[in-house]
Structures are given as structure tokens and as C-alpha cells.
């Protein structure tokens, strides 16, 4: 069979699956809208665990919409999500942080990538970094003495709606400049929320990952380190060697977009080798580095979504697969609808 014919058949199969998923989603959304209109939806708990694989979402996916904790809860219910990675900002705002919710920031679009060349990492604008410094300085004293009562209340609010919180991402409380009391707070808050891990960007400073690993060991909370297109098969090795509670928050889309030595085969081998050190993973569909690295609607990129999810199902790896919505949202849609599409697509991939 020619390569051209193989490509055409593969594309046709992916297109069919994607269209079928959208058709299913249309039925789902119509049904939910009807139930909501009749006041019945509150009795319908979401369920995004499929054949043993927990599909979740990071609440960052809803960043284009109002982001209070109560609103995030509604988004998850409407999208059919039953487990989440919760961002620190809405949790802290709910718990009474003096800085409140972070205002929306409109970052400039990333520069176009050049096929065959490494994708340049996006750095936050200077004004964003300045704002974060000011917010963190103001929030520090509150974090160091914050009660866990509101975090426990927040956990109950989500649990009562059928949604568990498996990871907490309090980046601002776990940075290089964070005090020991802030890091201690982040661990206690994660535990109060019911999370088994806190996620943070992989530090470039070895002393910091060692420090965080020691706090993880103290609280028995995993620290999941997240990497973007700098990801390689060995980039986590040092952190993993520093503490049994240092772990990997693997982003499959970023891994593939990095290109070079990162391929579908090496990704699957990496998951197999490190499955007991992967606390959670992010799922998105990105083009490979050779194809430009762009985030795409599911089924249109180069991330081996089916192979990854099937691996989790067949090997019974207890790794939450977290939807991170980063592709451009169509003008006639929103983040909740697009997350719902991803849930339906994942369920189709995991169907036996």
C-alpha cells in the first residue's frame, strides 16, 4: 500500500470519528439543555471515567469565561466532566484570598513556527510578570496563615456534584520566591481539596525541585512537574531522583510538538517506563514540530490520542488524562462546548 493511500485512509478514519463524536455531542447537549429546562439536570451526575480511564479537565481550559469556583463547577457539569485539575487562583479566591480572581489577560499570539526548527517557548509579557509579583506579595501573608475550612467546603461542593479534584495547580505558592510557609500551605490545601498531587512547571533550579520534593514527602502529596516543548525522555530524571514524591505531569501534546527525537513510539515507551511516576497527564492534539506544532481540534493533530488512551485502558494505569483546551475556539462555540466535544471524542476512542 502506498504512503499516500495510507495517509488518506488514516485521515478519513479520523475525520469520521470526529464527525461521529460531534453528532453524539449534539444529542448530549440537547438532552442536557432539555433536562436543565425542566429542573432535572441537578440529579444527573457527570461521568467522564471510561473503561477504567479517568478523563478530566484542567480548569485553565475555561480561561476565556468568567472563572469563579461556582462557575467552574457549572462548566464541568455541562461538559460532562467528573474529575478535574483545579487551578490555584479560583480556589484561593473562594477561600478568601485578598487579591481575588486574577483579571483576564490577552496575550499576543505565538509567532509562527518554522518546520524543522525548534518551537520557541512563549514567555509571559513583562506587564503580566509585574502584576503576578505584586499579587503574590500581597497574598503571601494570607497564604501563610490561611484556614483550610474553605478548601474543605470547596471540595464538598464539587464532590456533591459528582466531581473529584485529583490535582491542584497553585503555581504562585510554590515558586522560587515562595516561603516555606507558602509551600506548606499549598500542600495542605491540596490535601483539603482531596487532591493527590500539586502540579507546577518543572524548575530549572535543582535545589528548588529538591525542596518541593521534601515538602511532598512530608505531606504525602506528589509534586507533578509539567514541561512544555523542552520535554525530553530524560528531563525529569534529576527531579525524580531527589524524592519519591517528585513526579511527572506529562503533557502528551507538548511532547509531540517538540519534535526531534520525540515521536509517537517514544511517547508510548516513556509512559510505559514511567507510569508509576506519572501523577497525571495533559491531553491535547498538537501538530508535530515538523508540521508547525499548532494546537488543533482533537483528531486533526499528530498527538497519538487513541494510542495513549488505549495504553492507559489496556495496562490499567491509574493516570488521570486531563483535557487542556488550547486550540482556537470557533466563533459560534465556547470553552464548555469544546471541552464537551473532547470528552465525547475521548469516550469514542476508549470504547471497546
N, C-alpha and C positions, 0 to 999 in steps of 0.2 A: 504494500500500500504506500502511495506517495505521501511525503510530508504534508503537501498541500491538502490532500484528501483527509488526512488525519486531523489537521487543524480545522478544516471546515466542519467535520463531524463533531469534534470537540466543542467548537463554538455553538453549533446547532443544539447540542445536548444541554449546554449551559444556558442558552437562551430559552429553551423550552422549560427548563427547571425554574428559571427566574420568572417567566411569564405565568407558569402554574402557581408559583408562590404568591404573585401579585393577585391572581384571581382568588386564591384562598384568603388572602388578607382582606380583599374587598368584602367577602362574605363575613369575615370575622368582625370587621369594623362596623358593618351594617348591623350585625347581630348585637354588638355591644351598644351601639347607639340606641337601638330599639329597647334594650334592657334598661339603659340609663333613663330613657324617657319614661319608662314605667316604674322607675324606682327599684328595679330588681338587681341592678348591677352590683350593688354593695354585697350581695350574697354570693357573688361569683368570684372566687379567689383565683388569682392568676397562677399559671403553672408553666414555667419555662424549663423544666427538667425533662429531658427526653432520653429514654432508654439508658438511664443512669448518668447522663451527661448534663451537668448544670450549666445552662446558658444564662448569663447575667448581663448586666449593663453597667458601665461606669456613668455616674450621674453627670459627668462632664459632657456626655452626649447631648444633654438638654441645655447646653450653654446659650443657645440662641433664644431661649424662652425665659420668662421670669423664674427665678431659681430658689425660692423659699422651700424649706423641707416639706411643708404640706403640699406645695405644688408638685414637687418631685414625686411624692407619693402617688398623686393622681396620674402623672405621666406614666409611671411604671405600671399602674393598674390598667390604664387604657392601652398600653403597648403589650400587655400580657407578660410582664416580667415578674418573676418570683424571687429574684436574688440580685443583689447589687454590690458594687464597689462605690462607697459613698465618699464624695469629695469633702474635704475639711471645712470649707467655707460655709455651706448651708448648715452643717451640723453645729459649728461654733456659733453661728447667728441664732439658731434655735436655742442653744444653751445659754445665751445671754452675753456673747462677746460684745464689748463696747464699740467695735468697729463695724458691726452689722454685716450685711451682704456686700460682697465686692461688686462695684459697678461694672457693667459690661464694657469690654474693651474691643475695639475694632482694629485688629492687627492688619498690617498690609499683607497682600497675598504673597506667597513664597515666590522667589524668582524661578523662571522656567529651568528645568533640569536639562542637562546635555547628555544624550545617550552615551554610555560608555565611560562617563566620568562620575566620580563620587557625588552624591547628593549633599549639598551644603546644609548644615543644620540651621534651623531658624532660631534666631535669638530674639527674646522679647525686646520691644522698644525701650529706650532709656527711661521714658516717662513712666512706663509700667513698672520698671525695676525700682524707680524712686518711690512710686506710690506704695509698692509692696514693703519697702524698707520702713516707711512711715507707719503703715498699718501694723506691721509686726512689732515695732517698738511700742505702739500703743496697746497691742493685745498681749504683750509678754506678761505683764503683771497679772492680768486676768487669768491667763493660762496657768500660771504658777500656783494659783490658789482656787481654781475653778472646781465647783462641786460636780460630781458625776450624776447627780439626780436627773438633770435634764437629758443627759445622754441615755440613761436608763429609760426615761419616758419616751425618748425618740425611738429607741429600739422597740418598745412595746407598740408604738403607733404603727410602725412598719410591720412588725410581726402579726399584729391583729388583722392587717390587710393581706396576710399571706406572703409577705416579702421578708426575706432574711438579708442581713448585712454581713457579707463574708470578708470584706476588705474595707479599710478606711485609709484615705489618702490625705493626711494632714501635713502636706509638704512644708508649709510655713513654720510648723512647730518642730521640725526635725532637721533644719538646715545647719550649716557650719557654725552660724552665729547663735543658734538656739542654746539656751541654758539647759543644764541638766534637769532642772525642774520642768521645763517645757517638754523635753523629750519624755520624761516620766509621765507627764500629763497626757501626751499623745498615746502612750501605751495603755494607760488606764482608761482613756476614753474609748479606744478600740475595743477593749475588753467589755466595757459597759454597753457598747453597741452590739456586742455578740460577734464581733469580727475575730478571725483567727490570724489576720495579718494586717500590717500597715504597709502601704506602698509609697515609695519615694524614688526619685530619679537616682540612678547609680552614681555615687560620689566619685569624683576624680581623686579625692584625698583618701588614702588608705587608712589613715588614723580615724577618719570620720566613720567609715563603714565598720571599723573595729569597735568604735564607741557605740554605734547603734546596735551592733550585734550583742554587745554586753547588756544593753537595756532589754533587748529581745529575750535574752536568756533569763534575765531577772523576772520578767513578766510572763514568760512563756508565750510570747507573741512573735510571729515571724515578721521579718522585715523583707518585703518583696522589692527587689531593685529592678527598676524599669530602664530600658535602653531604647534609644531611637535608632537611626541608621548607623550608629557607631557599633551596633551589635555584631559580635563575632562569637564563635563557639567557645572562646576562652576568656571573654571579657569579664565574666562573673567569677572566675576561678579564685582570685585573691579573696574577695568578699566571702565566698562560700567556705574558704579555709579558715576564716577568722572566727566564725561562730556557727554552731549548729542551727541557730535561729536566723542566720542570714540566708535569704532565699532569692528566687528569681521570679520577677513579674514579667514574663516573656511576652513581647509584642510580635506576633507572627507576621503582621503586615509590614512593620518597620524592618524586620529581619530580611524579608524578601526584597523590599525596596532598596536595601543596602547593596544588593547585587554582589559582584565579585565571586568570592568563594561560597557565598550564601545561596543555596539552591533549595528546591523542594526536598530533595533527598537528604541534604544535610540538616534541614529543619526537622524533619521527622526523626532522624537519627539523634539529634540533640534532645528532642522531647523524650525519646526512649531512654537515653542515657541519664538524663537529669530529672526524670519525672518525680522522684521523691524529694527534689529540692525546688520544684516549681510550685509556688504557693497559689498562683493564679496566672492566667494569660489573657492578653488582649487580642481580640479577633477583629480584623478589618480586611478589606480587599484592596491591595495596592498593586500597581504595576511594578514589575521588577526594575532595578536600576537601569538595565539596558533599554527598557521601554519608557523611561522617564520618571518612574516612581510615584505617579499621581495616585491619590486615593480615588477609588471607583465604587459605584454601587455594586453590591455583592453579586458575584457571578461574572463580572466584567473585568476583573483584575487578574493578577498572576499568583495571588496567595492561594495555596492548596487547601482551601477551606474544607472540602469534603474529606480529604485525606487526614487532615489534622483532627477533625471532629470524629471521624471513624476510628482513628487510633485511640482516642480517649474512650470511645464506647467499647471497642474490642478488648483493649487492655485493662479496662475498668480503672483507669487512672482518675483519682478523685481531684481533678484540677478544674476549678470553675473557668469557663470560657466566657470572657467578658466582651460584649459588644462595645466598641468605641467608635461612635459615629463621627467620621471626619470627612466623608465625601460631600460635595456640594449638594445642598438640599434644593430640590426643584421648587420653582416659584409657587406651584399650586399645592405644596405639601408643607410639612413641618417635622421637627425632630421626633415627635411622638409617632407619627405615621411611619417615618423612615425606620425607626427602631422596631416598630411592629413588623415591617417588611423583613428586616434582618432576622427577627425571631422566627417568622414563618419559613424563611429560607433555610435557617439552621435546622428547624424541625424536619423539613423535607430531606435535607442531607443526612440526617440521623435516622430516618425511617428505615426499618429493615425490610 
